[in-house]
Amino acid sequence: MFHRKPLEQRIAERQALRGPLKEGAHFEHGPAKFIFIFIMAFVIVGHLAGLLLLMALGLH
């Protein structure tokens, strides 16, 4: 009925039309890096806020 090329072949043809990736133009780990930095900053700020709260209450 309908004839479609296999998915692997369609992906390969699409990549061939685009050409090779340019060095330094693509950031594959950009979102992961953003999430990591956000979580690290959140943990650090949370620890500092907790420390300040304990110091204010005189428990530290």
DOKE-649299 format. One line per field, with one value per residue (C-alpha): residue number from 1; residue in one letter; chain; x negated, y negated, z. Coordinates in Angstrom, 1 decimal. Layout:
N
num = c(NUM / ...);
residu = c(A / ...);
chaine = c(A / ...);
px = c(X / ...);
py = c(Y / ...);
pz = c(Z / ...);
This chain:
60
num = c(1 / 2 / 3 / 4 / 5 / 6 / 7 / 8 / 9 / 10 / 11 / 12 / 13 / 14 / 15 / 16 / 17 / 18 / 19 / 20 / 21 / 22 / 23 / 24 / 25 / 26 / 27 / 28 / 29 / 30 / 31 / 32 / 33 / 34 / 35 / 36 / 37 / 38 / 39 / 40 / 41 / 42 / 43 / 44 / 45 / 46 / 47 / 48 / 49 / 50 / 51 / 52 / 53 / 54 / 55 / 56 / 57 / 58 / 59 / 60);
residu = c(M / F / H / R / K / P / L / E / Q / R / I / A / E / R / Q / A / L / R / G / P / L / K / E / G / A / H / F / E / H / G / P / A / K / F / I / F / I / F / I / M / A / F / V / I / V / G / H / L / A / G / L / L / L / L / M / A / L / G / L / H);
chaine = c(A / A / A / A / A / A / A / A / A / A / A / A / A / A / A / A / A / A / A / A / A / A / A / A / A / A / A / A / A / A / A / A / A / A / A / A / A / A / A / A / A / A / A / A / A / A / A / A / A / A / A / A / A / A / A / A / A / A / A / A);
px = c(0.0 / -2.3 / -6.1 / -8.3 / -12.1 / -13.4 / -13.9 / -17.7 / -17.9 / -15.7 / -17.9 / -21.1 / -19.8 / -18.8 / -22.2 / -23.9 / -22.0 / -23.0 / -26.7 / -29.2 / -28.8 / -30.9 / -33.4 / -32.3 / -28.9 / -26.9 / -26.5 / -25.2 / -25.5 / -24.2 / -20.9 / -22.6 / -25.2 / -22.5 / -20.7 / -23.9 / -24.8 / -21.3 / -21.2 / -24.7 / -23.7 / -20.4 / -22.3 / -24.9 / -22.3 / -20.2 / -23.1 / -24.1 / -20.5 / -20.2 / -23.5 / -22.4 / -19.1 / -20.8 / -23.2 / -20.3 / -18.6 / -21.8 / -21.9 / -25.2);
py = c(0.0 / -2.7 / -2.4 / -4.3 / -4.0 / -2.5 / -5.0 / -4.5 / -5.4 / -8.5 / -9.7 / -9.1 / -11.0 / -13.9 / -14.1 / -13.9 / -16.9 / -18.9 / -18.1 / -17.6 / -19.3 / -22.4 / -22.3 / -24.4 / -25.2 / -22.5 / -22.1 / -18.6 / -18.8 / -22.3 / -21.4 / -18.9 / -21.5 / -24.1 / -21.7 / -20.6 / -24.2 / -25.1 / -22.1 / -22.9 / -26.5 / -25.5 / -23.1 / -25.7 / -28.4 / -25.9 / -25.0 / -28.6 / -29.5 / -26.5 / -27.5 / -31.1 / -29.9 / -27.7 / -30.4 / -32.8 / -30.3 / -29.7 / -26.0 / -25.9);
pz = c(0.0 / 1.2 / 0.7 / 3.0 / 3.3 / 6.6 / 9.4 / 9.4 / 5.7 / 6.1 / 9.0 / 7.0 / 4.0 / 6.2 / 7.8 / 4.4 / 3.2 / 6.3 / 6.0 / 8.8 / 12.1 / 12.7 / 15.5 / 18.5 / 17.0 / 18.8 / 22.5 / 23.1 / 26.9 / 27.3 / 29.0 / 31.3 / 32.2 / 33.0 / 35.2 / 37.0 / 37.7 / 38.9 / 41.3 / 42.7 / 43.2 / 44.9 / 47.3 / 48.2 / 48.8 / 50.8 / 53.0 / 53.6 / 54.5 / 56.9 / 58.5 / 58.9 / 60.4 / 62.9 / 63.8 / 64.3 / 66.6 / 68.5 / 67.7 / 65.9);
